[in-house]
Amino acid sequence: MAGDIDRVLFEKAIDMTATALRGAMGGQGSQPPSYAAEVFREVWAALKEAAQELPERSKPGF
């Protein structure tokens, strides 16, 4: 289960990073490629921290 959550968070971090970088990369005078890695690391860390703060889901059953 933890692996599934990590995968979902990883994919969300990729999406959020791509959104954040639109317009900041590729043009003359734009950010260097290392900026993309910095943004991803920050987004990834924030998502993992937020996920740890979520309440535990109760297991369905009787």
C-alpha angles and dihedrals in degrees: 000000000000090000091054091052092048090051092051091047091048092052091046090050089053092051093047092047092051090050092048093049098050106117094010097081137058103023128105109282092013127141118292118253090257088067090069090056092049092051092048093050091051094047092046092050092048093050093048091049092049092048091055090056093056115105117254115264114239115238115248116243144081 
